[in-house]
Amino acid sequence: MPLAVYVLGLGIFTQGTSEFMLSGLLPGMADDLGVSIPDAGLLISAFAIGMVVGAPLLAVATLRWPRRTALVALQGVFIAAHVVGALAPGYGPLFATRIVSALAYAGFWGVAVATAVALVPADAKARAVAVVAGGLTLATIVGVPAGTVLSQFAGWRAAFWGVAVLTLVSLVCTVFAVPGGKGAREEPRTVRAELRAMRRPQLWLSYAVTAFAFGAVIVTFSYLAALLTGVSGMSEGWVPVVLALFGVGGLVGMTIGGRQPEERSVPTLVAGLAVLTVASAALALTARHTAVTLVLVFVLGLAGYVTNPALQARVFTLAPGAPTLVGATNTAAFNIGNTLAPALGGATIAAGWGYPSVAWVGAALALLGLAGALWAGALERRDRRTGIPAVPTASRRTAEHADA
């Protein structure tokens, strides 16, 4: 695997830490900013909104840029937004910086995945995607707990400064490791050709499963710190440990999912979403029992992330003629779930149903994702019976490029 692929994973790690670290910062941020925890939770949704809009928008805007140039520019914007966020005097300006940060991060995601796929042979594309996406899992294991600990000792703003510094390190590594400049060879890309390659209905069903699956994970994770301290009876000092436990589960899940062959992507999705549904419902019922909660947090991480490699690699298989837009749109799909799920969770808390209610929301979303995965499996079986190829044929892909 080229060094550049791991550097791209580092970029996802540094920026992904910011995406998820608010789950451990919400109580302190709410107190410092003078808002409720559900209102502070909307900062997570603000980031997700920026991801939804930014992924396809910036993928199109940077489509003709050299990929290294796009990666460096987007990281620079991300760093600047975090510096402003760390200095933000109140909730409103911080909310705005979260959206800007997410726009840049979303663009980076789309370009990073497309770059990684372009750097490796066809039989290594799924693994390359798993390495890049693995940066996000590492963020939940290391970055989020570290940010929580840092905020407990130096305040939530210190966590924002930490992310800015780490992203600067990643930017420097990108300059030296990712091929770019006049000597770099990149296939010509056009918006028209990529849009044409994205017309398959199965692709959009896969996006729907992505949104439901990730929403099911993030709704519980977003309010996990409040659930642990307010319901399970844990002290704040244990919160980073439990967040790390979730991340370890995610790493195990990502490793298992990344080793599954492409033909087993749908069974992997079905199994992961089924376990996620049951584990979420169990957490809602048993959140007051600390030992059970710890086990379920690990299971949530495992079940939530075992589906990630399949969700990421499957879209490239369904639409190989759209290497930039297909990944960017999948990033948007992840963050549609990331936008709506915390808002739904906050609504149930505000309605007086308590913190365990967010796990019920997660169970419902996972069940919807499971239904979508079963539907995708039924479509694949139908296509095999009728002789329709699972992916566009080489001749069809060639024609698509020629039409462009």
FIMIBA-128529 format. One record per residue: y, x, z of N, C-alpha, C in turn. Coordinates in steps of 0.001 Angstrom, whole numbers, padded with zeros to 6 digits, always signed. Example, Ala and Ser with C-alpha at 12.3 -4.5 7.8 and 13.67 -1.06 7.14 Angstrom:
2
-005690+013190+007800-004500+012300+007800-003300+013200+007800
-002250+012850+007080-001060+013670+007140+000030+012900+007870
% end
This chain:
404
-001196+000847+000000+000000+000000+000000+001259+000892+000000
+002173+000694-000936+003374+001545-000997+004202+001461+000284
+004849+002585+000617+005710+002623+001801+006775+001542+001737
+007285+001257+000548+008351+000267+000400+007942-001096+000922
+006665-001455+000778+006200-002760+001272+006339-002832+002793
+006004-001739+003465+006135-001712+004930+007606-001721+005355
+008455-001074+004571+009892-001096+004862+010439-002518+004713
+009957-003236+003720+010366-004635+003562+009899-005464+004757
+008699-005165+005255+008227-005825+006470+009116-005504+007661
+009624-004265+007719+010558-003894+008781+011823-004731+008700
+012315-004955+007480+013506-005782+007311+013282-007201+007799
+012106-007746+007522+011779-009086+008013+011660-009080+009534
+011120-007989+010094+011010-007882+011552+012375-007929+012219
+013316-007119+011742+014618-007055+012411+015366-008380+012297
+015341-008977+011106+016069-010230+010917+015298-011416+011492
+013960-011347+011421+013148-012408+012000+013278-012478+013504
+013564-011341+014140+013817-011349+015583+014984-012272+015901
+016033-012201+015084+017186-013080+015292+016822-014533+015055
+015953-014776+014066+015580-016160+013755+014945-016850+014952
+014101-016126+015698+013325-016760+016754+013769-016429+018168
+014633-015423+018336+014931-014980+019688+015685-016012+020514
+016311-016983+019858+017061-017985+020623+016162-018827+021518
+014856-018879+021210+013954-019645+022064+013930-019089+023481
+014142-017779+023627+014187-017169+024947+015588-017038+025511
+016607-017332+024681+017999-017175+025112+018675-018505+025428
+018046-019640+025062+018720-020934+025140+019303-021256+026516
+018542-021096+027608+019138-021448+028907+020408-020672+029217
+020384-019340+028987+021562-018522+029267+022709-018814+028316
+022415-019045+027054+023455-019361+026079+024102-020704+026404
+023283-021696+026747+023819-023017+027077+024776-022926+028258
+024394-022153+029267+025229-022004+030460+026527-021272+030130
+026442-020198+029354+027614-019393+029034+028585-020135+028115
+028044-020902+027177+028876-021605+026197+029318-022982+026674
+028781-023430+027798+029170-024718+028345+028641-025908+027570
+027408-025790+027034+026794-026893+026287+025424-027177+026878
+024822-028299+026479+023483-028651+026947+022444-027817+026203
+021237-027771+026738+020160-027040+026074+019837-027655+024709
+019761-028995+024566+019555-029540+023212+020653-029138+022233
+021922-029084+022701+023008-028650+021817+022846-027171+021456
+022462-026371+022437+022207-024959+022140+021045-024827+021168
+020064-025727+021269+018938-025718+020346+019352-025961+018914
+020500-026614+018714+020991-026852+017356+021399-025548+016669
+021615-024480+017444+021879-023179+016840+020660-022698+016056
+019468-023099+016516+018235-022788+015776+018221-023568+014472
+018606-024838+014562+018662-025666+013349+019726-025154+012383
+020858-024655+012928+021918-024114+012065+021393-022936+011253
+020638-022080+011903+020044-020940+011208+019090-021436+010128
+018301-022445+010478+017329-022969+009524+018021-023629+008337
+019132-024323+008582+019882-024942+007482+020351-023865+006504
+020870-022775+007042+021286-021667+006182+020132-021107+005387
+018932-021061+005984+017752-020577+005273+017370-021519+004134
+017418-022816+004407+017048-023804+003386+017963-023690+002171
+019268-023618+002430+020241-023539+001336+020236-022155+000698
+020153-021138+001533+020321-019775+001048+019174-019242+000227
+017940-019651+000539+016794-019070-000158+016854-019287-001664
+016891-020528-002154+016961-020699-003613+018315-020300-004202
+019405-020563-003453+020739-020270-003969+020919-018775-004217
+020564-017968-003229+020746-016528-003367+019688-015905-004267
+018520-016541-004349+017525-016054-005305+018059-016154-006726
+018723-017265-007026+019327-017446-008349+020511-016494-008532
+021354-016386-007500+022569-015567-007612+022252-014088-007821
+021132-013632-007249+020793-012201-007334+019668-011921-008323
+019295-012916-009118+018132-012773-009991+018269-011602-010952
+019469-011354-011461+019673-010268-012435+020107-008961-011768
+020255-008964-010444+020606-007726-009740+019373-006829-009635
+019564-005515-009604+018452-004648-009184+018022-005065-007779
+016744-005143-007545+016268-005703-006282+016740-004893-005067
+016760-003569-005196+017213-002778-004052+018674-003077-003734
+019501-003227-004748+020907-003567-004537+021039-004890-003788
+020260-005881-004207+020309-007190-003552+019866-007087-002100
+018799-006351-001843+018281-006213-000477+019306-005577+000453
+019933-004508-000017+020924-003795+000808+022155-004661+001047
+022633-005342+000017+023825-006185+000166+023570-007324+001149
+022407-007941+001065+022093-009066+001951+021946-008608+003395
+021358-007447+003609+021270-006913+004972+022652-006588+005524
+023543-006098+004662+024903-005804+005115+025627-007051+005598
+025478-008153+004869+026089-009416+005298+025476-009880+006615
+024169-009745+006746+023477-010152+007971+024006-009381+009182
+024178-008072+009014+024697-007238+010106+026104-007685+010499
+026969-007894+009505+028349-008298+009783+028393-009629+010533
+027547-010570+010143+027522-011870+010813+027088-011740+012260
+026176-010817+012551+025724-010652+013935+026768-009962+014804
+027524-009064+014198+028627-008452+014953+029651-009516+015328
+030001-010374+014363+030949-011453+014644+030353-012420+015670
+029058-012720+015548+028410-013616+016506+028411-013067+017914
+028201-011771+018039+028212-011153+019372+029591-011232+020011
+030634-011305+019194+032003-011371+019698+032555-012797+019728
+031738-013773+019290+032217-015150+019149+032717-015699+020482
+033923-016321+020497+034483-016825+021756+033898-018161+022203
+033193-018863+021319+032680-020173+021701+031574-020657+020793
+031146-021893+021028+030009-022468+020331+030259-022618+018825
+031432-023109+018441+031726-023353+017033+031627-022112+016169
+032360-021036+016513+032250-019813+015713+030836-019245+015680
+030119-019326+016808+028744-018830+016836+027860-019641+015883
+028065-020950+015869+027322-021827+014975+027525-021394+013518
+028768-021086+013164+029081-020660+011797+028397-019338+011454
+028387-018390+012402+027750-017097+012115+026246-017240+011960
+025655-018220+012639+024214-018439+012478+023902-018893+011056
+024754-019724+010503+024535-020195+009132+024681-019043+008147
+025730-018228+008328+025943-017087+007424+024784-016097+007524
+024350-015809+008744+023213-014901+008944+021985-015408+008214
+021760-016707+008330+020578-017296+007710+020648-017253+006195
+021842-017475+005633+022004-017377+004182+021565-016000+003685
+022033-014960+004379+021682-013601+003985+020195-013331+004189
+019664-013760+005316+018248-013542+005629+017352-014263+004629
+017735-015483+004253+016952-016244+003282+016904-015524+001941
+018055-015024+001504+018072-014270+000259+017207-013028+000349
+017266-012351+001487+016445-011155+001689+014960-011503+001613
+014561-012590+002255+013156-013024+002235+012667-013166+000801
+013415-013947+000000+012986-014206-001368+012873-012943-002196
+013873-012066-002096+013864-010833-002879+012793-009878-002348
+012613-009826-001024+011634-008913-000431+010212-009263-000863
+009869-010531-000830+008521-010936-001225+008301-010660-002708
+009289-010997-003534+009169-010740-004972+009044-009241-005245
+009778-008425-004497+009708-006968-004668+008332-006447-004281
+007813-006911-003138+006505-006464-002673+005418-006820-003680
+005459-008041-004212+004467-008480-005186+004543-007634-006459
+005761-007248-006847+005940-006456-008066+005484-005009-007906
+005383-004537-006667+005049-003135-006418+003555-002852-006363
+002725-003906-006352+001291-003715-006164+000514-004368-007308
-000737-003948-007517-001560-004595-008547-001934-006011-008152
-002466-006762-009105-002744-008184-008889-003670-008433-007710
-004680-007579-007521-005647-007832-006456-005117-007480-005068
-003905-006941-004990-003320-006583-003697-002097-007426-003349
-001778-008413-004178-000556-009199-003958-000608-009987-002655
-001739-010627-002365-001840-011404-001134-001679-010510+000087
-002258-009320+000024-002136-008393+001150-000693-007920+001308
-000019-007656+000180+001376-007230+000243+002244-008307+000874
+002011-009557+000487+002751-010672+001087+002465-010748+002576
+001200-010537+002964+000835-010590+004383+001529-009479+005170
+001671-008283+004559+002353-007179+005245+003822-007527+005467
+004479-008044+004442+005890-008409+004583+006046-009525+005611
+005234-010577+005479+005308-011685+006429+004885-011258+007824
+004062-010204+007906+003649-009694+009210+004816-009182+010040
+005914-008819+009357+007105-008419+010099+007613-009540+010980
+007434-010772+010523+007870-011927+011306+006982-012119+012528
+005678-011907+012339+004759-011991+013481+005087-010917+014505
+005360-009704+014030+005734-008621+014943+007022-008955+015676
+007914-009682+015021+009148-010096+015682+008862-010988+016875
+007877-011887+016738+007551-012769+017865+006845-012020+018987
+006105-010954+018632+005384-010200+019653+006295-009227+020390
+007138-008526+019635+007966-007461+020201+009430-007857+020268
+009980-008293+019146+011420-008531+019065+011912-009641+019967
+011239-010792+019928+011704-011936+020727+011601-011658+022232
+010438-011177+022738+010397-010848+024170+011403-009773+024559
+011593-008754+023695+012557-007697+024005+013971-008268+024070
+014286-009167+023128+015600-009798+023163+015798-010634+024410
+014725-011298+024852+014811-012108+026071+015063-011240+027291
+014319-010133+027387+014515-009216+028518+015930-008639+028493
+016376-008210+027331+017716-007642+027201+018777-008646+027626
+018599-009906+027226+019579-010932+027581+019590-011216+029078
+018431-011085+029713+018369-011332+031150+019098-010255+031947
+019161-009046+031396+019836-007951+032086+021284-007769+031637
+021562-008046+030350+022899-007742+029823+023561-008928+029131
+022946-010098+029154+023529-011271+028521+023044-011454+027098
+023161-012678+026590+022635-012990+025259+023349-012237+024152
+024617-011860+024376+025353-011138+023334+024745-009757+023066
+024166-009153+024091+023529-007846+023907+022360-007942+022937
+021660-009072+022957+020551-009262+022015+021066-009298+020578
+022228-009900+020373+022814-009940+019033+023202-008528+018574
+023773-007740+019472+024107-006357+019123+022841-005569+018785
+021785-005794+019549+020523-005092+019292+019976-005392+017903
+020033-006654+017498+019554-007040+016172+020406-006372+015087
+021711-006315+015290+022600-005691+014301+022246-004217+014109
+021998-003516+015205+021671-002086+015119+020327-001876+014425
+019330-002670+014804+018009-002534+014190+018056-002839+012689
+018850-003818+012314+018954-004161+010898+019645-003049+010120
+020591-002363+010748+021230-001218+010105+020204-000119+009830
+019301+000108+010791+018226+001089+010582+017363+000668+009395
+017034-000614+009344+016225-001134+008235+016939-000967+006897
+018240-001195+006886+019021-001043+005658+018923+000392+005135
+019070+001353+006023+018985+002762+005616+017597+003070+005041
+016559+002562+005702+015195+002774+005202+015012+002147+003821
+015622+000990+003608+015527+000314+002308+016136+001170+001210
+017270+001772+001490+017948+002616+000494+017035+003742+000027
+016279+004337+000954+015479+005506+000610+014063+005169+000137
+013513+004025+000554+012104+003737+000266+011876+002792-000907
+012784+001843-001119+012576+000837-002167+013087+001375-003501
+012266+001343-004553+012720+001826-005867+013952+001058-006335
+014871+001763-006949+016092+001121-007429+016859+002059-008325
+018019+001601-008766+018842+002440-009630+018388+002406-011075
+018898+003303-011867+018645+003288-013314+017192+003614-013652
+016522+004350-012778+015148+004733-013095+014122+003697-012719
+014500+002665-012017+013544+001659-011579+013268+000672-012701
+011989+000396-012925+011604-000555-013957+011369-001924-013332
+012065-002910-013821+011881-004272-013349+011760-005193-014553
+010816-006147-014465+010635-007089-015548+011884-007966-015672
+012308-008269-016899+013465-009158-017063+013155-010541-016516
+014114-011120-015820+013909-012427-015182+015058-013351-015554
+014719-014613-015798+015741-015623-016063+015440-016853-015226
+016487-017582-014885+016318-018804-014100+015509-019827-014888
+015777-019925-016175+015091-020920-017001+013583-020692-017000
+013171-019447-017195+011737-019142-017239+011076-019442-015894
+011748-019090-014804+011148-019315-013490+011077-020804-013156
+012097-021552-013506+012068-022997-013260+010941-023657-014058
+010749-023209-015278+009687-023780-016099+008315-023525-015461
+008154-022373-014848+006866-022027-014240+006601-022793-012945
+007604-023503-012440+007465-024180-011145+007237-025684-011286
+006772-026128-012443+006660-027563-012673+005353-028174-012166
+004439-027397-011667+003134-027928-011247+003275-028783-009983
+002735-030018-009974+002804-030870-008775+002131-030238-007563
+001023-029484-007795+000333-028859-006668+001229-027884-005918
+002145-027245-006655+003069-026307-006019+003956-027036-005016
+004465-028193-005397+005368-028923-004510+004624-029565-003345
+003362-029890-003539+002542-030324-002405+002361-029169-001425
+002179-027967-001966+002051-026792-001103+003326-026564-000295
+004488-026794-000922+005747-026670-000187+005831-027685+000955
+005355-028910+000710+005380-029927+001758+004494-029514+002931
+003311-028975+002624+002417-028505+003692+003087-027375+004477
+003772-026487+003768+004501-025399+004427+005509-025943+005432
+006291-026936+005018+007325-027496+005898+006712-028129+007139
+005664-028920+006959+005031-029573+008102+004357-028553+009024
+003667-027584+008430+002926-026608+009230+003863-025770+010092
+004938-025261+009484+005831-024410+010263+006658-025226+011251
+007041-026432+010855+007751-027301+011791+006927-027582+013022
+005613-027753+012837+004727-028025+013968+004691-026865+014952
+004822-025648+014436+004822-024468+015309+006174-024293+015995
+007238-024378+015208+008551-023995+015713+009121-025004+016700
+008746-026282+016601+009323-027277+017514+008919-026980+018947
+007677-026590+019168+007243-026241+020525+007789-024875+020925
+007739-023913+019995+008211-022571+020312+009695-022559+020657
+010487-023400+020001+011937-023405+020219+012302-023742+021655
+011534-024620+022278+011840-025057+023640+010820-024537+024649
+010105-023485+024257+009043-022983+025114+009576-022422+026427
+010695-021694+026368+011259-021131+027604+011631-022235+028578
+012279-023279+028068+012652-024398+028942+011421-025127+029454
+010400-025268+028641+009158-025915+029059+008466-025118+030153
+008427-023804+029993+007746-022947+030963+008437-022975+032319
+009765-022898+032311+010494-022859+033589+010703-024254+034181
+010852-025262+033330+011163-026606+033822+009970-027475+034103
+008822-027170+033485+007637-028019+033651+006469-027235+034229
+006182-026067+033653+005031-025288+034113+005311-024549+035408
+006586-024457+035801+006927-023844+037082+006972-022336+037078
+007095-021706+035924+007160-020245+035857+008583-019766+036114
+008693-018555+036607+010011-017953+036793+010487-017393+035460
+011793-017166+035354+012354-016641+034106+011767-015277+033744
+011376-014508+034761+010830-013188+034505+009533-013208+033716
+008798-014318+033792+007530-014417+033084+007692-014924+031652
+008859-015446+031325+009057-016026+029994+008811-015015+028874
+009363-013779+028940+009087-012824+027856+007604-012526+027697
+006875-012503+028806+005433-012225+028744+004709-013331+027982
+005070-014570+028281+004410-015697+027610+004814-015747+026134
+006064-015433+025831+006485-015372+024434+005702-014290+023686
+005463-013176+024363+004665-012114+023751+003227-012575+023547
+002702-013375+024476+001356-013917+024346+001262-014801+023103
+002278-015607+022879+002343-016408+021655+002313-015493+020430
+003080-014408+020491+003130-013476+019378+001803-012780+019132
+001093-012444+020204-000229-011826+020045-001170-012800+019347
-001120-014064+019765-001910-015079+019081-001542-015159+017612
-000229-015074+017322+000226-015095+015945-000294-013910+015148
-000320-012724+015771-000821-011533+015085-002300-011674+014767
-003056-012193+015733-004495-012427+015495-004674-013422+014352
-003895-014505+014403-003988-015503+013347-003609-014946+011996
-002521-014161+011940-002077-013569+010680-003134-012619+010124
-003778-011860+011010-004821-010927+010577-006013-011677+009992
-006432-012732+010685-007555-013534+010187-007192-014193+008863
-006008-014807+008814-005589-015490+007596-005403-014548+006426
-004898-013335+006697-004655-012375+005631-005929-011829+005007
-007057-011967+005711-008330-011470+005191-009113-012523+004423
-008589-013743+004374-009292-014801+003657-009003-014696+002163
-010045-014804+001317-009805-014755-000132-009038-015976-000608
-008432-015856-001779-007601-016932-002315-008357-018244-002422
-009639-018188-002783-010397-019428-002964-010636-020162-001646
-010357-019504-000539-010521-020161+000759-009176-020539+001388
-008118-020562+000582-006801-020863+001142-006729-022279+001708
-007253-023258+000986-007190-024636+001476-008054-024823+002727
-009326-024355+002759-010081-024456+004015-009396-023772+005204
-008717-022649+004944-007976-021976+006015-006855-022867+006535
-006129-023520+005610-005051-024424+006005-005597-025603+006812
-006692-026177+006353-007270-027333+007050-007687-026949+008463
-008390-025825+008594-008852-025398+009919-007674-025097+010842
-006688-024334+010346-005553-023964+011180-004745-025173+011630
-004496-026102+010732-003687-027276+011075-004440-028235+011993
-005752-028313+011844-006539-029147+012750-006460-028612+014184
-006626-027293+014327-006529-026687+015661-005120-026829+016216
-004118-026665+015367-002726-026792+015801-002428-028206+016300
-002966-029213+015631-002774-030597+016065-003344-030816+017463
-004577-030372+017658-005251-030575+018947-004562-029776+020055
-004209-028515+019764-003588-027664+020784-002218-028195+021196
-001447-028699+020250-000123-029248+020565-000242-030474+021457
-001169-031369+021101-001372-032561+021920-001855-032186+023325
-002738-031190+023401-003244-030757+024701-002132-030178+025560
-001217-029415+024942-000102-028850+025696+000800-029956+026239
+001039-030990+025443+001871-032104+025898+001264-032773+027133
-000060-032807+027195-000746-033480+028299-000923-032593+029527
-000941-031275+029348-001317-030370+030443-000249-029336+030765
+000990-029546+030327+002033-028529+030493+002305-028170+031948
+001956-029045+032872+002195-028753+034294+001172-027781+034872
+000125-027526+034157-000925-026620+034631-000723-025247+033989
-000300-024294+034795+000110-022992+034271-001001-022291+033506
-002196-022233+034064-003293-021496+033431-003641-022101+032073
-003712-023416+032028-004026-024085+030754-002916-023840+029743
-001680-023871+030212-000535-023645+029317-000599-022266+028681
-000969-021260+029461-001058-019900+028926-002084-019823+027803
-003233-020442+028001-004270-020434+026963-003766-021139+025703
-003127-022285+025908-002672-023073+024773-001537-022388+024013
-000691-021638+024711+000371-020889+024028-000237-019867+023068
-001276-019182+023520-001976-018224+022653-002594-018941+021448
-003244-020075+021704-003886-020827+020622-002848-021341+019627
-001695-021776+020133-000636-022234+019238-000183-021122+018307
-000022-019912+018848+000359-018787+018011-000700-018484+016961
-001965-018478+017380-003059-018177+016460-003148-019226+015346
-003204-020507+015746-003361-021582+014760-002135-021701+013863
-000958-021456+014438+000256-021576+013645+000381-020506+012584
-000099-019293+012872+000095-018184+011945-001122-017865+011093
-002285-018432+011417-003444-018194+010560-003217-018805+009183
-002361-019826+009119-002069-020480+007843-001009-019728+007022
-000272-018810+007654+000882-018198+006995+000542-017434+005718
-000462-016527+005747-000770-015814+004498-001188-016756+003371
-001952-017799+003708-002377-018754+002676-001178-019499+002107
-000263-019920+002972+000923-020638+002518+001812-019751+001653
+001912-018472+002028+002773-017551+001285+002163-017153-000058
+000881-016757-000041+000253-016256-001261-000102-017373-002231
-000399-018562-001711-000835-019670-002563+000227-020042-003599
+001489-020031-003216+002523-020449-004168+002656-019466-005324
+002410-018178-005065+002461-017197-006156+001279-017395-007095
+000160-017863-006553-001000-018153-007393-000759-019392-008245
-000114-020391-007664+000147-021631-008393+001227-021473-009453
+002169-020543-009239+003268-020360-010202+003562-018872-010378
+002639-018132-011013+002842-016686-011172+004008-016325-012076
+004486-017286-012858+005608-016995-013747+006967-017102-013099
+006999-017362-011771+008286-017495-011065+008278-016644-009803
+008162-015319-009931+007968-014471-008756+009113-014477-007752
+010337-014777-008209+011466-014793-007273+011700-016184-006705
+011830-017173-007568+012154-018520-007107+011019-019164-006327
+009770-018872-006687+008663-019528-006008+008603-019102-004541
+008849-017820-004272+008863-017354-002894+010092-017824-002148
+011234-017837-002832+012469-018296-002200+012372-019770-001824
+011773-020579-002701+011631-022000-002401+010650-022219-001268
+009633-021380-001192+008702-021486-000058+009407-021137+001249
+010304-020157+001194+011115-019839+002373+011968-021033+002772
+012536-021714+001782+013307-022919+002070+012422-023987+002703
+011186-024117+002207+010264-025107+002761+009936-024795+004219
+009692-023513+004516+009467-023121+005904+010631-023591+006776
+011815-023438+006253+012984-023708+007078+013460-025149+007036
+012926-025948+006128+013111-027387+006273+012392-027825+007541
+011181-027329+007730+010484-027584+008980+011221-026993+010168
+011771-025796+009982+012497-025117+011048+013811-025813+011384
+014353-026575+010420+015588-027312+010648+015329-028639+011359
+014398-029403+010816+014179-030756+011317+013408-030774+012635
+012456-029862+012788+011602-029918+013973+012369-029692+015280
+013195-028620+015408+013947-028474+016659+014903-029638+016912
+015472-030196+015831+016352-031352+016005+015573-032555+016535
+014371-032771+016010+013527-033856+016516+013138-033603+017967
+012792-032353+018267+012452-032017+019648+013622-032230+020585
+014813-031807+020156+016007-032019+020975+016295-033489+021186
+016011-034301+020156+016245-035748+020273+015314-036379+021300
+014064-035938+021324+013131-036509+022300+013498-036089+023727
+013999-034865+023869+014451-034414+025197+015679-035212+025620
+016624-035362+024710+017856-036104+025013+017558-037566+025332
+016467-038095+024754+016091-039484+025020+015439-039657+026383
+015238-038554+027102+014673-038635+028436+013165-038542+028504
+012532-038096+027418+011071-038023+027392+010541-036683+027904
+011426-035783+028245+011013-034526+028858+010597-033460+027863
+010483-032233+028367+010130-031111+027510+008733-031215+026891
+007737-031804+027573+006422-031928+026920+006463-032751+025630
+007492-033569+025467+007552-034413+024269+007662-033593+022992
+008207-032363+023102+008337-031556+021887+006959-031178+021342
+005978-031036+022239+004620-030730+021785+004000-031919+021061
+004364-033141+021478+003897-034317+020739+004477-034338+019330
+005752-033942+019207+006355-033836+017871+005579-032820+017038
+005224-031690+017671+004449-030674+016966+003101-031198+016505
+002437-031972+017356+001136-032532+016986+001263-033469+015788
+002309-034293+015779+002511-035234+014665+002778-034492+013361
+003611-033449+013409+003917-032678+012202+002676-031942+011694
+001888-031385+012617+000659-030693+012207-000313-031665+011546
-000370-032895+012057-001253-033903+011470-000823-034248+010045
+000479-034335+009815+000980-034576+008462+000638-033396+007536
+000792-032182+008047+000422-031006+007263-001062-030990+006944
-001883-031399+007916-003335-031469+007703-003665-032462+006587
-002990-033601+006587-003208-034590+005523-002858-033998+004159
-001747-033246+004094-001351-032618+002838-002365-031579+002376
-002907-030790+003314-003901-029780+002957-005183-030430+002445
-005600-031520+003079-006784-032242+002608-006552-032809+001204
-005356-033279+000953-004997-033784-000375-005058-032660-001407
-004526-031488-001039-004573-030337-001945-006010-029967-002270
-006878-030019-001269-008291-029735-001504-008920-030737-002451
-008572-032020-002286-009103-033054-003176-008643-032832-004611
-007381-032411-004794-006865-032134-006137-007582-030940-006771
-007869-029923-005971-008593-028763-006500-009993-029147-006945
-010659-029969-006141-012010-030399-006522-011978-031246-007796
-010964-032100-007913-010825-032900-009129-010587-032014-010343
-009736-030999-010191-009443-030105-011302-010684-029320-011731
-011500-028928-010750-012730-028208-011109-013686-029109-011885
-013753-030383-011478-014648-031312-012175-014189-031573-013607
-012871-031607-013815-012334-031923-015142-012070-030684-015986
-012317-029494-015403-012150-028268-016164-010733-027763-016259
-009815-028310-015454-008431-027831-015457-008363-026528-014668
-007780-025464-015232-007723-024187-014505-006883-024295-013246
-007291-023576-012192-006578-023619-010908-005201-022999-011006
-005051-022010-011903-003751-021361-012108-003482-021321-013598
-002209-021149-013994-001912-021051-015424-002673-019911-016065
-003182-020120-017254-003915-019070-017957-002967-017997-018444
-003544-016853-018803-002710-015731-019268-001923-016125-020498
-002571-016875-021418-001866-017260-022637-000723-018197-022331
-000938-019088-021354+000124-020019-020996+001300-019292-020365
+000997-018294-019514+002072-017525-018879+002865-016763-019940
+002136-016219-020928+002806-015478-021991+003742-016397-022759
+003266-017619-023008+004097-018571-023730+005339-018933-022959
+005180-019062-021624+006327-019400-020796+007386-018314-020894
+006959-017061-020861+007930-015958-020958+008555-015929-022345
+007756-016234-023350+008282-016214-024710+009321-017303-024915
+009082-018484-024336+010043-019579-024445+011368-019224-023807
+011315-018395-022751+012535-018018-022046+013387-017106-022908
% end
